[in-house]
Amino acid sequence: MKVQHVAEATWWLELESPDIARRAEWGQFVMIGFGVDHLDPPFLPRPFSVGWRSEEGRVGLLVRVFGAGSRRLASLRVGDRALLLGPLGRPFHLAPGKPVICVAGGVGLAPFLFLAGEARRDGYDVRLLYGEGSADRVFDPALIERLTGEAPVVWTEDGSLGHPGRVTDGVDGAGDQAVLVGDPTVLACGPAAMLRALAGRSAREGFRLQVSVEEHMGCGVGTCQGCVVPGADSRWRKACTEGPVFDASELAWSS
C-alpha cells in the first residue's frame, strides 16, 4: 500500500489487488469499504474510479476528502486492510486510430490517469485537459506525467496555475493549439455542470462524446438503484451497471 498527499485535501492511494488490476478496463470503478469487523463510519462502501494499475498487481485510487468515508480512506496506512469489489461498470470505448481528448474536472481526473497512460502505449494520440478551481487543488503534475507519460494541459478558474478559466474552455484550444481536429473521441468526467456543457456542444457541433457520471452509490451492482440518471428515452439508467460511462446522447441533460 502507498498513501501520498498530492493536493489540498487530496490523496493518491495504491492498494494491492492483483485480480482487479488484471481485469480492470478504462473507466471502470471499485466499491471500497471496511466490512462488518469495522463498524465505524462509513457503513456502506464508496465508489472510486480505477485510476491506475501496475503489472505487480496494485491499483491506484484518487481520494478527495469530503466526509467521514473519504477521510477514513485518506487515513489508511501501510498494513491496513480494506475490501474492494470490482472492477465494476461499463468502460470507455476508443475508436481505432482516432485521437482522444480527455476532459477532467476535479477528481474526474482519476479514470484518465489510467486511460491516458495505457492508450498512449497502445499508440493513441491522447490529450489530457485537466481543470481545478485553484492551484492548491491541482493533483501533482509531475505524478500525472509519470502515470500517463505526458504532462496535462491545466486550467484553473482563478488563473493561479496553467490557463485561466474552466477546463471546458480548453476544448476550443489552448493558445494556437486546435483540439477538435481529426475526428477525435472526446471523453469527459467531472461535475454535472461540466458534463452538461460539453453534451450541449456535442449535440450542436457533432463531435463524439462519452461521459463518466459521478453518482452516489450504495451497492455498485444494480440492487439499491440509488445511482440512477435520466435517459434521453425517458427511462432511468443505473450508473453502476449501465454506466458509469455513457454516450452523451443516451442521457437527458436538463438546463
Secondary structure as UniProt FT lines:
FT   STRAND          2..7
FT   TURN            8..9
FT   STRAND          10..16
FT   HELIX           18..23
FT   TURN            26..27
FT   STRAND          29..33
FT   TURN            36..37
FT   STRAND          46..49
FT   STRAND          52..53
FT   TURN            55..56
FT   STRAND          58..64
FT   HELIX           68..74
FT   TURN            78..79
FT   STRAND          83..88
FT   TURN            96..97
FT   STRAND          100..105
FT   HELIX           106..109
FT   HELIX           110..121
FT   TURN            122..123
FT   STRAND          126..132
FT   HELIX           135..137
FT   HELIX           141..148
FT   STRAND          153..156
FT   TURN            157..158
FT   STRAND          163..164
FT   HELIX           167..172
FT   TURN            175..176
FT   STRAND          185..189
FT   HELIX           192..205
FT   STRAND          208..212
FT   TURN            226..227
FT   STRAND          228..231
FT   TURN            232..233
FT   STRAND          236..238
FT   TURN            239..242
FT   STRAND          244..247
FT   HELIX           248..250
//
